[in-house]
């Protein structure tokens, strides 16, 4: 393998790395009965849709 330059050695992850724990990023209380909790690792497009839905009167 070492004397053939067209072959590339690939090392795969051993799976020992643990993902970071999920934690609350922020919380919005809309009114007495509605609370929105956003956790870390949220996808950007989901967060964008959520913000547009919650703050409909923002410009």
Secondary structure, DSSP 8 states (H G I E B T S, - for coil): -TT-TT--------S--------EEEEEE-SSS-EEEEETT--HHHHHHHHHHH-TT--
